[in-house]
Amino acid sequence: MILTIGFALLCSFVVVFFCRQYQADVAGKYPLVDCAPYSENYPGEALRPFASQEYTINTRREEEGKATQYVGYLSCYCQAEAAEGAAADK
């Protein structure tokens, strides 16, 4: 009985550990960004080339096994496009 409980606790610890590790990896790759400065400095479609370049560079680096760094252009562009699409759907 105690062995079963111990094994269940060990399994739950392992699952929680790996889920937290995955969460930290995703948060490190795609940090939360305040998009207000981006939308002020790059109105309309002006952000698109920077987002495209950020995606291209980071995709290439990921394929090469190197660390990636998304600084916000892609995230803010995608958020703006999603908001624009949602507004158009109404």
Secondary structure, DSSP 8 states (H G I E B T S, - for coil): -HHHHHHHHHHHHHHHHHHHHHHHHHHHHS-----HHHHHHS-GGGGHHHHHHHHHHHHHHHHTT------SHHHHHHHHHHHHHHHHH-
